[in-house]
Amino acid sequence: MEGIKSEIGTRQERKKALMLQVLPALMGKIDTLTLIGVRDKTILLLGFALANRRSELVSINIEDLEINDFGMGVRVRETKNDLIKGVVYTYNEFCPVKATKEWIKISKITTGALFRSIDRHGNIKERLSDKSVALIIKKYIGELGMDANDFAAHSLRSGLSSSAAMMGITEIAIMKQTGHKTREMVDRYVQAGLRYKNNASSILKNL
């Protein structure tokens, strides 16, 4: 069997992208009256906006944030050159900058890890593990009635890329946000995003 796999290859199981259109419903499942809810909302919105890998997301420290009049600069420590990504104010209930500021205020974290585990008594503990990001996504996806097994932490990264492509954001701009050095992987996201944009099958609407 290993020989056959080596000869013909195996199809890699890909997780679904968490598309922009799903975010409002997903946010609606989060109880933001709780500490965990405020944290989870920030993780999902900031994780989507930054298009970070899960390890990059949980490695963010308070010191890596620079809030300004345009939005927020975020240093990505997992990269070789400490890439700084920008996140803009969206001035709506899904603003990742506003969510981050609210989380910092309510958590009273002043230094070190931005995202941390919270015990059942509401005590904020150590830095959140990267595996927790996937569990958080799966939790709320499941509450939407969707199959949680179809999604993973990477769904935020691919979701931003594909959604941005559908909205007409350039490939270069998407690469700048994801941190990809080559077009190969980004092209896959872009093609997925453009699959239903200006699609020839839309002529059926004219019947």
N, C-alpha and C positions, 0 to 999 in steps of 0.2 A: 504493500500500500504506500509506503514511503517513497518507493521508486516511482510509482504512478504519479504521486503528488509532485515529485521532482520533475517528471517528464511533462505533465500537462498543466501543472500549477493548481493552485486552489484560489477560489474567489474570496477576497477579503470581505468580511462582514463590516459594512459601513453603518454607522449610526446616523440617524436623521438629523438634519440641521434644525435648530430651533429658530424658526422664521419670525420676522418682525411682527407679523399679523397675530402670532400666538401670544406675544408678550402681555397685552392688556388682560386677557383671560387668565393668564398665569399669575399676574400680579393680583388679580381679584381673589385668588385662593390663599393669599398670604395674610395672616393676622398681624397687622403692623401695630397692634396695641401691645404686643409682646416683644421682649428683647430679641428673641430668636427670629421673630418675623421681620423686624427692622434689619437685622443682620442679613437674613436670607434675601430680602428685597434688594439690598445693596450689592450682595454677591452676584445676583442674577443680572441686574442692570449694568453694573460696572464690568462684570465679566463679559457681557455681550458687547458693550461699547468698546472695550479694549481689545477684544478678540484675542485674549491671552490664552496660553496653555494653562492647564489647571495648576501646575507647579508654580508658574509665574504669578498667578492670581493670589495664591495663598502666601507667597513670599513677600508681598507688598507690606512695607512698614509705614507708619505714620510719617516718618521722615522722608519718604519717597514721594509725598504729595505736595504739590504747589498749586494752591487755589488762587486764581486771578480773575480779572474782569471778563475774560472770554470763556473760562471754564476751569480745567484742572490739568496740570501736567503730572504724569505718573511715571516714575522711574521703574523700568523692568530689570530687576537685578539678575535674573536668570540668564540674560543675554551676555555675550562676551564684552560688549562695549557699553553696558548699562544704557540701553535704549530708553529714551523718554517719549512717551506717547501722550497725545493730547485728547481730552474729552471735553466737548463743548456743552454749554448750558442749553437745554432744550425747552426750558420754561414751561414744562407741563408736569403732570404727576409721574412721568416716567424718566425724569431727569436723573442721570447717574451721579452728577455732581451734587445735586441737592440731597439725594439719598445717602451719599457718602458723608456729607456734612451732618446729616441727622443721626447717622449711626455713630459717628465720632462723639457727638454731643450726648447722646443717650447712654453710650457705653462708658463714657468718661475715660477713654483710652488716650493717653498723652504721648506715649512713646512705644516703639516696638511694633509687633505684629498688628496689622489692621483687622484681620479676620481671625477670630478665636472661637474655641469651643465654649459652649454654655451648658452647665449642668442643670439637672431638673429643679434645682432650687434658685436658678437664675444667676448663679455665680459665673462670672467670666473667667475662663481658665487659660490654657496654653494656646499656641498658634494652631489654627485649624489645619487638618491634614488635607492633602490634595484629593484624596479619595472622597472626602466629605462633599466636595463640590458636585460630584456625580450623584451622590445620594440626595442632595438638596434638590437638584434638577428633577430626578426621578420621583421624588416625593410629590412635588406640585404637578408634574405631568400626569402622574397617576390620579391625582384628585380631579384633573380635567376629564378623566375618562379615557385618556390615551394610553397606549402601551408604553410603560416606563422602560421596558427592555429595548425599545427602539432608540433611546436617547442616552447620551453620556455627557461628561464634562465638555468634550470636544464639540458638542452640539451648539454651544454658545459661540465658539470661534467660527465654525462653518456657517452658523446662522447669520452672523453679522456680515460675513463675506458674500454669501448668496443673496441676502436681502439688499445689501448695498448695490450689488450688480443689477438687481431688478429695478432699483430706484435711479439707476443711471450714474452711479458713482464710478469714477474711472478705475481701471485696473491698478494703476500706479498708486492711487489714493488708498485702495484696499490693501495693497502690499505694504504700504507705509504703516497702516494700522496693525496688520497682523504680524509684521516683522519678517515676513518671508523674503528671502534673498533671491529666489528664482521664481519664474512664472508658472512652473509646472503644476504645483499644488493649487495655487491661486486660480489658475485657468479652470481647474476642475470645479471650484466653487462658483466661479463666474458663469461657466456654462450651465451649471445647475440653476443659477439664478435667472439666466436669460432664456431658459427652456420654454417658459410660458409667456415671455414678453414678445410682442409682435409675432405671435405664433400663427402659422398659416391656417391651422384648424379653426381659428376664430371666425372665419368666413361663414361658419354655420349660424352665427348670430343673425345673419342677413336673411335667413329663411322665413 
